[in-house]
Amino acid sequence: MSGEFILPRAASKGDPLRLAVLISGGGSGLSSLLKHQSSEGRNHRTVLILSDRIDAGGLEFGRESGIRTLAIQLPSEPDLEKRRLLHEQEIHEALTSYDTELIVLSGYMRILTPWFVGKWKGRIVNIHPSLLPDFPGAHAHRDVLSAGVSTTGCTVHLVDEGVDSGPILAHREVPVMPDDDEASLQERVKRAEHLLYPSIIDLLALGEISI
Ligand code: GRF
């Protein structure tokens, strides 16, 4: 299934773009986005924080900031495909009930179905911890270290039906140090992510991104 990417509207400070942030883990990216949005003059704001795990540490950032925060777990449906679809239908309903205009994946560890992507295409953005198209998938830092490259980074991209394959909006490079392990590399890349992601979301919400 494929279709056109429909980008979000150009928003303004007076009528900011309504973001939903989807997380699965610690939420350091969510925290940096919320900090960014707490400054005056942003043309986007987070209206919903959603996790697929009730134990996601990042849910705490939502609770602290008074933003509606939901954990929607996979339902107990035995058929795998049906289970994914039911889960995403529930997420889709939550997103529409909050008038979401842009879905920000921030460490959301599930691959979205073509059904879900089709509903939101152009309005789902992701950050991946490598310089895509190099090192897609769930183990980017491990793969970067085994490849022995000296530069990695992060990529902001629109989500399509593939895995880490949608149109690339921006890269930020990060050096790999000779004594890096996965943890040290992840930490350095996250620092870059926390600068890059909010700045690209600013541009998306200004209508200044075209693909
Ligand atoms: C980030 O490195 C992001 O690129 C990847 O998952 C990590 C999430 O970290 N998709 P956090 O939960 O925001 O701390």
Residues whose N, C-alpha, C, O or C-beta is under 5 A from the ligand:
A	BS01	GRF	G25 G26 G27 S28 G29 L30 S106 G107 I127 H128 P129
